């Protein structure tokens, strides 16, 4: 294999491992290991029509109604 291909594969693998490590560290550091704001209804780019969250039923102006919180 060419050295350029090996360097590209190595860089790709390193970046993927760095991303996974960052997510793992965030889960360890965050309280209860949960990500905040996971309802798509809270994101105006994902919910342009103002629909309620399909997971918990919260409208964009409301907090998450997920009973597991």
KATAMO-V641030 format. One record per helix or strand of 3 or more residues. SS is the DSSP state (~ for helix, > for strand). FROM is the first residue (numbers start at 1). TO is the last residue. Records with the same first field share a line. If there is no record, write none. Layout:
SS = FROM-TO ; FROM-TO
This chain:
~ = 3-29 ; 31-33 ; 40-42
